[in-house]
Amino acid sequence: MKQPVVAYVSMEIAVAPTVATYSGGLGVLAGDVVRAAADAGYPMAAVTLLYREGYFRQSLDAGGLQHEEPQRWQIDAQLEQLAPVLTIPISGRDVAVTMWRYSVRGVDGDVVPVYFLDTDRPENDEAARSLTRALYGGDARYRLEQETLLGVGTVAALEALGHEQIATYHMNEGHSALLVLALLERFRSAPHGPPVFDDLARVREHCVFTTHTPVPAGHDRFDLDLAQEVLGTDYVTALRALDLADHDHLNMTHLALRASRFTNAVALKHGEVSRAMFPHAKVHAITNGVHGGTWTSAPFAALYDRHLPDWRRDNWQLRQAIGIPLPELADAHAQAKHALIERVAHATGKLLDPNRFTLGLARRATAYKRNDLILRDTERLAAIARLFGGIQIVFGGKAHPRDWDGKGMIQHIVGVAPALAGNVDIVYVEDYDMAWGAALTSGSDIWLNTPRPPNEASGTSGMKAAMNGVPSLSVMDGWWIEGALEGVTGWSIDATTGSDDERTADALYTLLQQTILPAYTRDRNCYLEVMRGAIAFNASHFNAQRMLAQYAIEAYAPSSTQTQTEPADHRLAG
Ligand SMILES: *Cc1c(COP(=O)(O)O)cnc(C)c1O
């Protein structure tokens, strides 16, 4: 293993479907960054927390009401426990922390270690032991204690492991921003008293931050009184002395922005939105990408192996997919669709028709994502479906346990399904995870995305679809603004409709009726050409190899220290 020079720190990292320490897009992206680094032999190590009960296991009752259970998974069989035990002060007592390692292996055998911090040790009190039980569970104190563990624990862990060459700490979202406090201790010039702005300037040289949240309400904020209890006087004094806290609260995004030499958003549009939200910060944009080897189904991997043999090492070769004969593409997709149909049959007992046009939509069930928008006018949808021999829709996605609107959205989808059966056959698969993500994005005929703009920072599931020649049908938001070539890589739901649900649904129905279903049912080569275009234009660009290359050049390289022009003590608005 190479000595890592970049530490990638994330509240969740999806290293494998059976390591249930992730909830969704943020963790999957983190996993894809790590997998791309392993492929490239890039000297990186990653740190996250070990959630013994995962996020949660979702089940739906007959009415579509979501139920949650702990998600137990095999730790010992998949992760290696390391010897050092760390001691991290949290809420006035010392918490003992164990580290576990998962080795992510790249195409050429290079390894990126992912370290999982675990507080479930006998010497800890019950509250401390439960700190690494569940992802995104608990109250504000639980959350701040977890973020303290992640931030302060990361610096301690990498030190204990002898990773002394770490030059850059990459905070993936604000959850890990408390690592700044540990670094201030390490880089301070005077042995006593609070740190000074020069110390912060030194810390900034080592920090890079990726923001993922386009709405102010989505950024983690904690009461400073609570921070005082959890972090202790020294850390809170440091926060105040360096203007890293806002009046009476601690905003993790602001902390990360003020303490990083380079900040980026995750798509070009999200960069614009973030610059408007934080007018004093210089926010770059590095659009997300997905890991080709992970998200390409077996039939498409075989197709690429035949035509573009080095595609795993060099994702740019996918540009040449434009020369792949359409019948071979059709055959690979038929196999991927068959695999999805088998998986759905096994999980739900419902048998989908391989010849029917199948829309896929799986994403977190929350209001702004509007997962049920296509069901807004069920009579019109059924009438369109009848014109073209029927359609099928496969839905998936979990709602956060306290997101009642999200849960209601799932109930709505499950509730309207029986009345539509025959014309529009609807399946809602339970417990959406990486394995379902791979099956759905490769086996659907089109990937549907209807969030309310500009809430979708990037989105990555449509990129997975592109890896498998599945076109997108999406509103203009997130990455799709960059990936949309009308009738070439997919279809866009009228950009001018904004957030108006009714007009967006109307545009969606019109596209299905006038353009997409006619192509699919009567001009199959035209449809196959769009599938091929999705690979050549989008899979070749929206991949994790390109994303990592951009991070390496723009964010990790030493010259990127010049790009953040704000003085360290400048107060950020927002
Ligand atoms: C890819 C993926 C996501 C993120 O996709 P979005 O388009 O951002 O919704 C979320 N959850 C799982 C399980 C995934 O595989």
The ligand as an SDF file (V2000), in Angstrom:
LIG
                    3D

 15 15  0  0  0  0  0  0  0  0999 V2000
  -26.8090    5.8300   -6.6090 C   0  0  0  0  0  0  0  0  0  0  0  0
  -27.5830    5.6680   -5.3670 C   0  0  0  0  0  0  0  0  0  0  0  0
  -28.1240    6.7890   -4.7450 C   0  0  0  0  0  0  0  0  0  0  0  0
  -27.9690    8.1940   -5.2890 C   0  0  0  0  0  0  0  0  0  0  0  0
  -28.7180    8.3950   -6.4570 O   0  0  0  0  0  0  0  0  0  0  0  0
  -29.5440    9.7610   -6.6840 P   0  0  0  0  0  0  0  0  0  0  0  0
  -29.6930    9.8810   -8.1310 O   0  0  0  0  0  0  0  0  0  0  0  0
  -28.7150   10.8460   -6.0960 O   0  0  0  0  0  0  0  0  0  0  0  0
  -30.8120    9.5620   -5.9560 O   0  0  0  0  0  0  0  0  0  0  0  0
  -28.8420    6.6040   -3.5770 C   0  0  0  0  0  0  0  0  0  0  0  0
  -29.0160    5.3940   -3.0440 N   0  0  0  0  0  0  0  0  0  0  0  0
  -28.5140    4.2800   -3.6220 C   0  0  0  0  0  0  0  0  0  0  0  0
  -28.7450    2.9630   -2.9750 C   0  0  0  0  0  0  0  0  0  0  0  0
  -27.7840    4.3810   -4.8010 C   0  0  0  0  0  0  0  0  0  0  0  0
  -27.2800    3.2700   -5.3630 O   0  0  0  0  0  0  0  0  0  0  0  0
  1  2  1  0
  2  3  1  0
  2 14  2  0
  3  4  1  0
  3 10  2  0
  4  5  1  0
  5  6  1  0
  6  7  2  0
  6  8  1  0
  6  9  1  0
 10 11  1  0
 11 12  2  0
 12 13  1  0
 12 14  1  0
 14 15  1  0
M  END
$$$$
